[in-house]
């Protein structure tokens, strides 16, 4: 990297980055939650301070393996080692080190990354097992796809058509100081040009939009639900896709949103009130009876199942390090169980969509093809991958099936 002017550093902010890394890697906490708590507990930080801590924490998480390779040793979470790691990171970013005592004895100059002799998994900062899985799945395309997964995700909104039209939302955002651009493949999508805290906006509080990745916005329409239908969202979580379905159904018909985590459904209730989505009924899955009562009742069924999250590494980079190869088998078993058990809620003639935010074939094509073999009363209609190299999108998989 070419030398840049010395960027001004504040020790308390660097210490904040190191605290976030220590908690994320040392206590197996996800970086987004760590950063959220850290920012909340440091109310004196301004917007630039908060942006610095978030940006550099995420980048160091993203390139964790590569940075330790620059250090020439295995990860060590002692505070002294983390300060040294930040020094390597800062120099790798093209900056000279400030004259701080904590950096005594280190070369202050920016460094050139000599990486040709390193294995590609180190250069791209991936665990070996995940790199091999990517090569098996994507072949020659994998290195460029891995590079895309190492880029930060853009901020994308889904305009709530129960409240406004896209151009109305865009104009209102502009009056609030937020510049947005329509997304060519998403009729209700707006990409925000400069990252900002959109949750503080009155337009958000009025329910005019939700934050939702562009690829995720393709899943609800894939279900081809129509106003008046009964739709079951069986793994609803906090309800991003239930809210999208409510808009697509024009508040007509019924959406039954299920999840094993009742607190997530409480969040969905709040979001539905804000969005003006009146046709959503939430039901926690507290026993097998919840599913039994809904057998043969749904015109449409959405199974957005728990998965490895390998398609959303742009957004959750620490998944690379928290996901282990031996966890994949258990994830696939859960997906198989949910497909077989929850599909009974679909009426004959009805259609369901199986969706993941994974790029791994065993969670996607193999899972759907295996289900169809075990359940000949279901017919596979189509499958689609949304790759994370699409503008404004993470990686997703969708398959549409019909119960005969």
Secondary structure, DSSP 8 states (H G I E B T S, - for coil): ----------HHHHHHHHHHHHHHHHS---HHHHHHHHHHH-TT--HHHHHHHHHHHHHHHHTHHHHHHHHTS----SHHHHHHHHHHHHHHTT------GGGTTS--S------TTS-HHHHTT--HHHHHHHHHHHGGGHHHHHHHHTS---EEEEE-TTT--HHHHHHHHHHTT--EEEETTEEEEEEESS---GGGSHHHHTTSEEE--TTTHHHHHHT---TT-EEEETT-TT-HHHHHHHHHTTT-SEEEEEES-HHHHHHHHHHHHHHT--SEEEEE--SHHHHHTTTT-EEEEEEE-----GGGTTT-TTHHHH--HHHHHHHHHHHHHHHHHHGGGEEEEEEEEEEES---GGGTHHHHHHHHHH-TTEEEEEEEEE-TTSTT---EEEEEEEE-
